[in-house]
């Protein structure tokens, strides 16, 4: 299978650069599989799971949304945060989920930013799914 260059960039710098056979991401328009020699594309990315195959091995990540650009045989992801399956602390993710759920349960409190709590919950749920391999 043909491969293409994938770059993942965060505010902290280059997170990953390498050759991959396929990239699976959830865009604003739905789930998408990117292969080599794909037509150019620029789109937003959802908070969701992401995976790619590198040298026959599938690698799983929790992606905090972002932006995807597919160019001539290279693809770039810009994201605020990404965590590999191995680096996710399940206890921290479960605690973040509980905090977000508690904030959402207290909707009467005007000091609670509901949208921020919903985003935190989505991120925590993705991290938990990736870590548990679901």
C-alpha positions in Angstrom: 0.0 0.0 0.0 1.3 3.5 -0.8 2.1 5.8 2.0 2.1 9.6 2.5 3.7 12.0 4.9 1.7 12.9 8.0 2.6 15.9 10.2 0.8 16.6 13.5 1.5 20.0 14.9 0.4 21.4 18.3 1.0 24.7 20.0 4.0 23.0 21.6 5.6 22.1 18.2 5.8 19.1 16.0 4.1 16.1 17.7 4.6 13.6 14.9 6.1 13.4 11.4 6.2 10.2 9.5 5.0 8.0 6.6 1.5 6.4 7.1 -0.6 4.2 4.9 -4.0 5.5 6.1 -5.3 8.2 8.4 -8.8 7.9 9.9 -10.3 11.1 11.4 -13.7 12.6 12.2 -14.1 15.9 10.2 -16.9 18.4 10.6 -18.6 16.5 7.7 -18.2 13.0 9.2 -15.7 10.2 9.4 -13.0 10.2 6.7 -10.2 7.8 5.7 -7.2 9.5 4.0 -5.0 7.5 1.6 -2.0 8.5 -0.5 -2.7 10.5 -3.7 -6.0 11.9 -2.4 -7.4 15.1 -3.9 -6.5 18.2 -1.9 -8.8 19.0 1.1 -9.0 21.5 3.9 -11.5 20.9 6.7 -12.1 21.2 10.4 -11.7 18.3 12.8 -14.0 17.2 15.6 -13.0 16.2 19.1 -12.8 12.5 18.6 -10.7 9.4 18.2 -8.1 9.4 15.4 -5.8 6.6 14.2 -3.3 5.9 11.5 -1.4 2.9 10.2 2.4 3.2 10.2 4.4 0.3 8.8 1.4 -2.0 9.2 0.8 -1.0 12.9 -2.4 0.9 13.8 -1.8 3.7 16.3 -4.7 5.3 18.3 -5.0 8.8 19.6 -7.5 11.2 21.3 -7.7 14.4 19.2 -9.0 17.7 20.7 -10.3 18.8 17.3 -8.4 21.1 15.0 -7.8 21.5 11.3 -6.8 19.1 8.5 -5.0 20.0 5.3 -4.4 17.3 2.6 -1.9 18.4 0.0 0.0 16.6 -2.7 1.0 13.4 -0.9 1.3 15.0 2.5 -1.2 15.7 5.2 -1.0 18.1 8.1 -3.1 18.2 11.3 -3.1 21.3 13.4 -4.6 20.7 16.9 -4.5 22.2 20.4 -4.0 18.7 21.9 -3.4 15.1 21.0 -2.7 12.1 23.3 -1.6 8.6 22.3 -3.4 5.6 23.7 -0.3 4.8 25.8 0.1 8.4 27.3 -3.5 8.7 28.5 -3.9 8.5 32.2 -7.3 6.7 32.7 -7.8 8.0 36.3 -7.3 11.6 35.2 -9.7 11.1 32.3 -12.3 9.6 34.6 -11.9 12.5 37.1 -12.3 15.0 34.2 -15.5 13.3 33.1 -16.9 13.4 36.7 -16.0 17.1 37.0 -17.6 17.9 33.7 -20.8 15.9 34.6 -21.0 17.7 37.9 -20.8 21.1 36.2 -23.5 20.1 33.7 -25.7 18.9 36.5 -25.5 22.4 38.2 -27.0 24.3 35.2 -28.7 26.7 37.5 -25.4 28.2 38.6 -24.8 31.2 36.3 -21.1 30.9 37.0 -20.9 27.6 35.1 -19.9 27.8 31.5 -22.1 25.1 30.0 -20.4 25.1 26.6 -17.0 24.7 28.2 -18.3 21.9 30.4 -19.8 20.1 27.4 -16.4 20.3 25.5 -14.6 19.0 28.6 -17.0 16.1 28.8 -16.5 15.2 25.1 -12.7 15.3 25.5 -12.8 13.1 28.6 -15.1 10.6 26.9 -12.8 10.4 23.9 -9.8 9.9 26.1 -11.5 7.1 28.0 -12.6 5.3 24.8 -9.1 5.5 23.3 -7.5 4.3 26.5 -9.9 1.4 26.9 -9.5 0.5 23.2 -13.2 0.7 22.5 
